[in-house]
Amino acid sequence: MARTKQCARKSGPRRSGDRGHRDREGARDKNPPQGERLNYPEIVKENEMFIKYYKSQGFVPEGEWSQFINSLQETLPVTFRLTGYKNESKELLKIIKNQYLDSLMSSHEEAETREPPKCLEWYPHGLAWQIDLSRKEIRNNERLRQLHNFLIAETETGNISRQEAVSMIPPLLMDIKPHHKVLDMCAAPGSKTGQLIESLHQNDSKDLPEGFVVANDSDNKRCYLMVHQVKRLQTPNCVIVNHDATVMPKMLAGNDDQEFIFYDRILCDVPCSGDGTLRKNPDAWMRWSTIQGCNLHSLQLKILKRGLELLADGGRLIYSTCSFNPVEDEAVVATMLAKCEGTVELIDVEGQLPGLKYSAGRHSWKCMSKDGNIFEKLEDVPDNLKGIHRPTMFPPSEKEASEMHLERCIRILPHLQNTGGFFVAVMEKKSCLPWCKPVESGKTDVSTEDKNLEQSTTANENKDLDEAMPVTANENESTKEIEIDSEPKESTETTKKRNHPTMEVRPNKRPRLAWGYKEDPFLFLDKDDPLWASVKGFYSVDDTFPQEQLMYRCETGAKRTLYFVSSSVRNLVETNKDRVKFINLGLKALVRKASPLVEKCDFRLTLEALSAIHHYFPGRKVQMSKEDIITFLSSDSPFISRFSNSVQDQCRSLDAGSAIFYFIPTESEPEPACEIMLCGWRGMTSLRSFINKPAREHYLRLCGMENSAIAELRANDEDGLIPKLSKRQARKQRRKERKQERREKGDTGTEEVLEEEDEKDEQLEKENEHDGLEQELIDNDVKTDNDVTKVEKELNSEEKVKNIEKEPNSAESVSEKGESEEG
Ligand SMILES: C[S@@+](CC[C@H](N)C(=O)[O-])C[C@H]1O[C@@H](n2cnc3c(N)ncnc32)[C@H](O)[C@@H]1O
């Protein structure tokens, strides 16, 4: 199996004890040992072998070669796209343009941008932008720093994705419809998964899409990175699963015929050597070698093969890498097309993204040994290197390449539109694959299907793929690990577990679930669970609410949090929980938190699932004007008397407790032109929002609050209206301050060193974002507790405030935060 499991961009400085190693050609690589980390100025953005190899391939015309190399040596511009659901993203775009982009466009020279910010013309609805500045430049320019901070804050709320331009391409070419079943085979950290989810929700309607997204990654930790990414998009239609994509298990559809699910759309964004990301990862110049691609080729083939097996007839699969190397690109595609014998075709995507510039896929290419010997065909490879340069890495004949239409693949070259490098092939499955003949009359019996797949996976049929496997001592283990075909082969241990109840209790340890992963079970609420009667009564929940789509997760069966999933996801989980390692799914909808003020129901609504479920909860809703929303969000527990008469009237007929507070644009108040749904608490005399800091600022921005006012609000936030920094955030803040001090003292290496450290911190931060979010939720819960105490206080001071309420004007004269008066 390949040594590198993901893109080279992920590999950082080497760890202690890792002192470089011999590759299969016996040469020692150039990675510096620990303690000799190279700083950016020492990195030479050149590589003789890189130049030799890619010059020989011919996909960069001779006259463009220096532009190609020059652009690879420059830093990548900042790109971002507005995510999510249409109306809100349009509103946010208006704000970004008014407050930042327009002025940058008119005075870009003064702002020191190399080019004015520009809209990526091939990205739909003008929602993706590129600013030709490095992150460092943004941080060092006060005016641009504000934009940078804005982008960070809105990324946290899920309304912006700071994503490389080329990485936005594959999801756009998938042509996803709301009813599609979508599989993302190598999904972490999930930037493309986010786009897949958005496409599924493209209708922006209150009805949830029928389809779903299954986001898979073999790396358990990276799966948790994805949890945060996906949560920001607030979808009940996505599940995160943790499998080796080469043996990705089939899921049952849950119908009487025991059919398997075949996906309408599949993304194979495979692990790759990643030389298309050299602009972002300059240290990869030093490490570059053709061997990286050779090492990954067989893994890439197997992932693509499994993807095609799981694809429905008529379905579309995208194969993509961020590598220029034909061994990882065209060679993988051509090998699979040949194996599929015409049942799979490359789709011509010309014109699907108008304005996108690319170079067409190659019909022929060359392989190269580590020391620069070029091999045009397999016969050129000396015997001692035949374990590395495998038959499937070489091009087919010109006739076969033309019949396959390899020119329909697209290779993005960095100098064409100032981007990173990328490769995409769009395939359509026309009919059943030759080695997976359909079982009689469309019915599929699980055991028969499993057998069928096993039988068809004969040594002969996979000979070409087997040959792709480099045979070295190191890799024997991993070769054993990846069976090429069929359902995952269970270990004896796993089979033992499967034949026993789903839980295995280990002495003195927390019970572990079967399949060796530690997730709590995913349990759905019973139809007649008494808990639901209390929720339904308190919130006057509509009878049409699909209560069976509420899920809880606890080994003991305690129901503290109810998560909401779509009906398709419920079915998927219920039917496949013994076959599939589900890591995460569902939106936090209701959280148990008793209050002395609310006897009837212990559950409170949370923001996460609000957009999916609010229309089923008509009983506890308060419509607000824009001004009301600003009041609601910009002070801590404002008295009800501070809101409009309409809000006061609505509150009169609403008992204390959790409630939904919302804005909808009307003729008299058309701005902002999108709905705002918030949740909070109706106290005896005041209202309180339950929302985290970035989301609060986002909605205030949508309601027209200026940045300076938001900054002031933040500065005056003595009483914790905006949650205090979590420990992790505080640590990050300290790190930043330390760096700033060092910068000022000038006792450090160079700006580039600091820049590199910043990037690393950012990466670390991203990896910990999931924990950060949990922290924020805890903060919210703490706030909720405080709220109960506060409400008790309110009860005591109720009489006093009633008097104030009788005279609305005098309420204004009470300080903004009623509690301080109470204290
Ligand atoms: C290029 S990255 C994917 C980037 C991702 N699609 C995105 O847009 O954020 C490749 C991913 O493949 C995962 N991976 C590597 N080997 C795998 C395997 N055998 N099965 C599934 N995922 C694998 C890595 O953990 C890594 O997260």
PDBQT file of the ligand as one rigid body, heavy atoms in Angstrom, charges set to zero:
ROOT
HETATM    1  C1  LIG A 901      -7.492  14.885  -0.976  1.00  0.00    +0.000 C 
HETATM    2  S1  LIG A 901      -7.973  14.553   0.618  1.00  0.00    +0.000 S 
HETATM    3  C2  LIG A 901      -9.703  14.824   0.490  1.00  0.00    +0.000 C 
HETATM    4  C3  LIG A 901     -10.094  16.277   0.546  1.00  0.00    +0.000 C 
HETATM    5  C4  LIG A 901     -11.582  16.451   0.678  1.00  0.00    +0.000 C 
HETATM    6  N1  LIG A 901     -12.289  15.839  -0.408  1.00  0.00    +0.000 N 
HETATM    7  C5  LIG A 901     -11.957  17.920   0.747  1.00  0.00    +0.000 C 
HETATM    8  O1  LIG A 901     -12.364  18.490  -0.225  1.00  0.00    +0.000 OA
HETATM    9  O2  LIG A 901     -11.860  18.500   1.835  1.00  0.00    +0.000 OA
HETATM   10  C6  LIG A 901      -7.902  12.820   0.678  1.00  0.00    +0.000 C 
HETATM   11  C7  LIG A 901      -8.576  12.170   1.871  1.00  0.00    +0.000 C 
HETATM   12  O3  LIG A 901      -8.578  10.770   1.621  1.00  0.00    +0.000 OA
HETATM   13  C8  LIG A 901      -8.502  10.115   2.855  1.00  0.00    +0.000 C 
HETATM   14  N2  LIG A 901      -8.091   8.729   2.560  1.00  0.00    +0.000 N 
HETATM   15  C9  LIG A 901      -6.866   8.224   2.351  1.00  0.00    +0.000 A 
HETATM   16  N3  LIG A 901      -6.955   6.909   2.080  1.00  0.00    +0.000 NA
HETATM   17  C10 LIG A 901      -8.259   6.586   2.111  1.00  0.00    +0.000 A 
HETATM   18  C11 LIG A 901      -8.992   5.384   1.937  1.00  0.00    +0.000 A 
HETATM   19  N4  LIG A 901      -8.385   4.244   1.652  1.00  0.00    +0.000 N 
HETATM   20  N5  LIG A 901     -10.325   5.422   2.069  1.00  0.00    +0.000 NA
HETATM   21  C12 LIG A 901     -10.961   6.585   2.365  1.00  0.00    +0.000 A 
HETATM   22  N6  LIG A 901     -10.327   7.744   2.545  1.00  0.00    +0.000 NA
HETATM   23  C13 LIG A 901      -8.992   7.745   2.422  1.00  0.00    +0.000 A 
HETATM   24  C14 LIG A 901      -7.513  10.931   3.651  1.00  0.00    +0.000 C 
HETATM   25  O4  LIG A 901      -7.702  10.724   5.032  1.00  0.00    +0.000 OA
HETATM   26  C15 LIG A 901      -7.865  12.345   3.198  1.00  0.00    +0.000 C 
HETATM   27  O5  LIG A 901      -8.744  12.926   4.110  1.00  0.00    +0.000 OA
ENDROOT
TORSDOF 0
